[in-house]
Amino acid sequence: MDESEQQWRRMIDGLRGGDPDVIEEFVAKYGHSLERIADNNIATQMGRRFGGDDVVQSVCRTFLRRVEGGQFELDDSESLWRLLCAITLTKVREKARFHMRKKRSLGQEVRAAGGDDDERGGQMLDMPAGDLTPSIQIEFADTFEHLISQLDDEERIVVDMKLQQKSNAEIASELGSSERTVRRILARLMTKFETILD
């Protein structure tokens, strides 16, 4: 095994083992390049809401969590770089979708008085469009699974029923609560999702 291969194995083994020194080296090696890629792909109107540094932090969290779980087969630096670029571009799109959805849907409408709010949860919980690439769909599923894992039982039930396209009135009936309570839960979910994704 030559020196470059030894260095590669040290880095991969260190990442899988959560070695803080190796993680620091990894971030120093790839962070700035990934930030440039993110910045170059963030739409101008989104620049006020998040930046490349936000994206890279999210990329590193996702990558490190999944590599420690043994979910990636990384044979060489080229395959690692392609994977990191794919995750970065996915995160940019994911954050843009989240902020656009937040601007027009749940959080904004919950604060408005009256009106039909059945659409809110559906917008908040939109699944990705069918034309997304497999890598983006996998990354979305990973992020969505992570989001769901942060919820309590009541919140998970509401998410599940919203994904079934049930109205707030139907959810309230099944929970034995008022629609106002359902709206409060949906508002709480929006806040949690924003906190986790940011």
Secondary structure, DSSP 8 states (H G I E B T S, - for coil): --HHHHHHHHHHHHHHTT-HHHHHHHHHHHHHHHHHHHHHHS-GGGTTT--HHHHHHHHHHHHHHHHHTT-----SHHHHHHHHHHHHHHHHHHHHHHHHHHHHSHHHHHHSSSS--HHHHHHHT----TTS-HHHHHHHHHHHHHHHHTS-HHHHHHHHHHHTT--HHHHHHHHTS-HHHHHHHHHHHHHHHHHHH-
